[in-house]
Amino acid sequence: MTIELILMATKSNRAIKISQEHLLGIQDLSINDVNLILDESQKFIKLNQSKNKRLNVLNGKTQINLFFEPSTRTQSSFELAGKRLGADVMSMNMGNSAIKKGETLIDTAMTLNAMHPDIIVIRHQDSGACNLLSQKVNCAVLNAGDGRREHPTQALLDALTIINRKDKIQGLRIAICGDILHSRVARSNIYLLTMLGAEVNIVAPSNLMPKEIEKFGVNTFTDMKKGLKDCDIVMMLRLQNERMTNSFLSSNREYYEYYGLTPDKLDHAKQDAIIMHPGPMNRGIEIDTRLADDINKSVIKEQVELGVAVRMACLNIFCE
């Protein structure tokens, strides 16, 4: 598809309305909303692989990125996505902002709203912060991760990666392994993958497993080999040490022995199973380096690539 055709298709799709004004979480989206975002994302994959990666569909629009927590992949891909769509992108350094002087999130929102942005991307350490921001501004808000609650664009890019590798999600058996209790990535993926018809296995130590998680329609395992049995996808998670208020692990070595992804554990999944990780990875704790870098098994780099396409789609759809 040429850039001109992508541009025409993108302009025509902007007339298609998503049911939500903001992207605050997967739970708020309908199956039609999800399919719209994934279909739009597919168009940007080709564009991002071409020599001319720029479209001006958001020319004259202003995008503000507010990242209250450290980020590499999410922040850089949102910034790149906005620039490739032609938006004016401002990424605020929150470490040097008035937040350090005691300014509240509400006051920050009111200040930014006076500048008439068209879309705000926010990552915050507190669950629900993006919902609060959305009530105080007159533009779309995209959640780039809020506390333990949700990380919708990560789940969407994970779904796109799976579809591009397996041609479907419905009927697949997907294992999500690691620190489920503190992971917003796990929550968003559970909501999205079960919505799209996957069978989801949750694998974690009992003290890193949320209570009553079975009500979300997942299977739970504390034995990793049993949890990976006949799985099509193995999705590893980062240990969220910054959110752990108690001592959840006796040692990194013991965690790796029982819950780190190693070749002998992966042998219990299907032979053509693929490995995913949202990053950043703790090699030798969450995953064996050989598996992380296995070009036949690991799609971790592909997740990063498709993350730009998904975020371009989200900016294009939600930015009016």
Order of alpha helices (4+ residues) and beta strands (2+ residues): alpha-alpha-beta-alpha-beta-alpha-beta-alpha-beta-alpha-beta-alpha-beta-beta-alpha-beta-alpha-alpha-beta-alpha-alpha
